[in-house]
Amino acid sequence: MNKLIFAGAAALALAASPSIAQDVAVDAEGNVYVMTDAQQVMYDGWPEVRRVAYDAWPYGVQEYYWTLTPEQNAGWWVLNDSQRVRIYEMTPEQRAQAWTAVAAQMSNASDTAVAARTSASAATTGPRFVRTEVIQTTPASDRAPDGELPICADKAQDNCINAWEAGKRGPGVSRPLEYWPGRPASEIDEPLPATRPES
């Protein structure tokens, strides 16, 4: 009876003292793993999903987690709980082989992601960034038979080229402004000179 009262008092003391309770993780069997201050800081920085997963691991798995190298730690969070427990239950030689396999799979996944990003950036239909200009390939169906872009008609802006840029000069061809007039063209009624007027 005294043991039960003592255990109950100890549990109340742990609950009443938050600084101690934060450093303790109790697994389903009642085993307690006490984290170091550095481990507690890492644990507190995890997203809630990770903390919940960690708290559900058996005592030995929690203890083993803190022995992982940074590379193993990255792989650990890619695994599911049954794979984590399986690695924990292996002999040291089997663990080494398992971690080699996990690292190889993560490297392959990383290489695949890099290749996907590279091929996506090399796609010919998307914008390509050249210095500060954005160049976008125009679909062949929108090009003139000779491969040149048509000159933009009134109010057209897509899949055509500005007449001035195409080298067309003369009446009816407006020269683009070389300066910002201070407000949008839709708000300006009078014609503006192509170069900034001297003030």
N, C-alpha and C positions, 0 to 999 in steps of 0.2 A: 504494500500500500504506500509506504514511504517513497519507493522508487517511482510510482506513478505520480505522486504529488511533486517529487523533485523534477521529473521529466516535464510535467505541465508547467511548473515554475520556470524551467529553463526555456521552454518554448515561448512563454509570455515575455521573458526577459529579452529574447531575440527579437520578438515582434515589437517590443517597446523601444528597442535601441536601433534606430534605422541605420546608423553608421555600421553596425555589426551585421545587420540583416542584409545589407546591400552586398557585402563581400562573400556571402554564402550561397551556394547553389545546392539544393537538396534534390536528389533523383527519386524515382518512384519507390525504390527500396529503402529510402531513408538515409542513404549515404550522403555525406556532406563534403563538397569540394570547396575549400576556402581559396578565393582568388587573391593574388597579390595586388598591390595598389595599381601597378601598371596594367595588369590583366583587367582589373575593374574599370579602369579608364577606357580601355579598348571595348569592353563589353558594353559600357554605357553609351559609346559612340555608335554602336550597331543599330540598324533599323529594328523595329519591334519584331519583325518576322524572324530575324536571326536570333534575337534573344530568346524568343519562344522556342525555337528549334533547339538551341543550346540547352535550355533548361529541361527539355524533355529527354536529352541523352542520358544514358547510364553514367554513373560516376566515373568509371574507367575511361569512357569515351571523352568525357569532359576533361579529364586529366591529360589524356593523350593529345587532345586538340592543342594544348598549350606547348607541346613539344614540336609542333610542325614548323618547317622552314617557311619562309615567305612564299616560295613557289608552291609548296604543298598546301599552304593555307589558301592560296587562290584556287587550287584544284579542289580542295575540300568543300568549298561552297558551291561548286558545280555539281557535286555528287548528291544523291538523295540519302536519306537517313539509313536505309538498309545497306547501301554501299559503304557508308562511313563506318557502320558497326562491323561490316565484313572486313574492312581494312584493319580496324582495331584488333579484331580477333585473330589476324594472321600472325605467323612467325615473323621475326625481323627480316629474314631473307625474302619471304613472300611480300611483305610490305614494301621493300625496296623495289621489287619487280612491279608491284601494283602502281607505285608512284611513278616509275619510269613510263608505264603505259599511260597513266593519266596525263603526264607531262607531254607525251607524244601526241595524244589526242587533242590536248589544248593547243599545242603548237600547230597541228593541222587545222584546227578550227580557226586559229588566228591567221594562218596563211590563207585560208579560204576567204576570210573576211577581208583581208587586204586585197586579194585578187578581185573580189566582188567590187570593192570600192574603186580599184584601178580600172576595171572594165567599165564600170558605170561612168567614171569620169572621162573615159575614152569614147563613149558613145557619140556618134556623129549627129544625132538629132537634138541633143541637149545643148545648152549654152556652154561655150568654152571661154574661159577668162584669159585674155591676153593683155598684159599690163593692166590698164584700168578700163579698157573697153570690153564690152560684152559682144561676142560674135556668136550668132546662132545660124546654123545651117538651114537654109530654106529648102523645103521639100522639092524634089525634081519636078513634081507635077505642077508647081507654081511658077516654074521658070519658063522663059520664052524658048522657042525651038532651038535658038543658037546658044542656049545655056545662060543667057544674061537675064537679069531681073527686069521686069517691066517697070516703067516710070510710074510713080504713084499718081492715081487720079485724084480728083478733089476729095479731101477728107479721108483718103486711104492711107493706112500706116503700116499694114502688115504685108509681108511677101512682095515688097516693091522697093524701089530706090528713089530717093529724093531727086528731082530733076536737076537741081544745081549740082549735086554730087555726081550725077551721071554725065556732067559736062555740058548740059543743055543750057544755053543762055538765050536771052531775047525776051520779047514781049510775052507776058503771061507767066513767066518763070520767076518766082520770087526767090530772092537771095536770103538764106537764113541769117538771123541776127548773130553778131559776134559778141554780144553782151547780154546781160539780164536787164530788161527794161524796168524792173522794179515791181511789176505785177504781171499776172497771167495775160496772155494775148487775148483771151476771151473778154477781158475787162478793158481793152484798149480799142477805141474806135478809129483813131487817126492812124495813118500809115507811119511807120517808124523807119529811120535810116538803118542800113545794114551795119554800119559802124557806129560806135558810141559818139554822140555829138559832144563837142568841146563845151564845157560849162564854165 
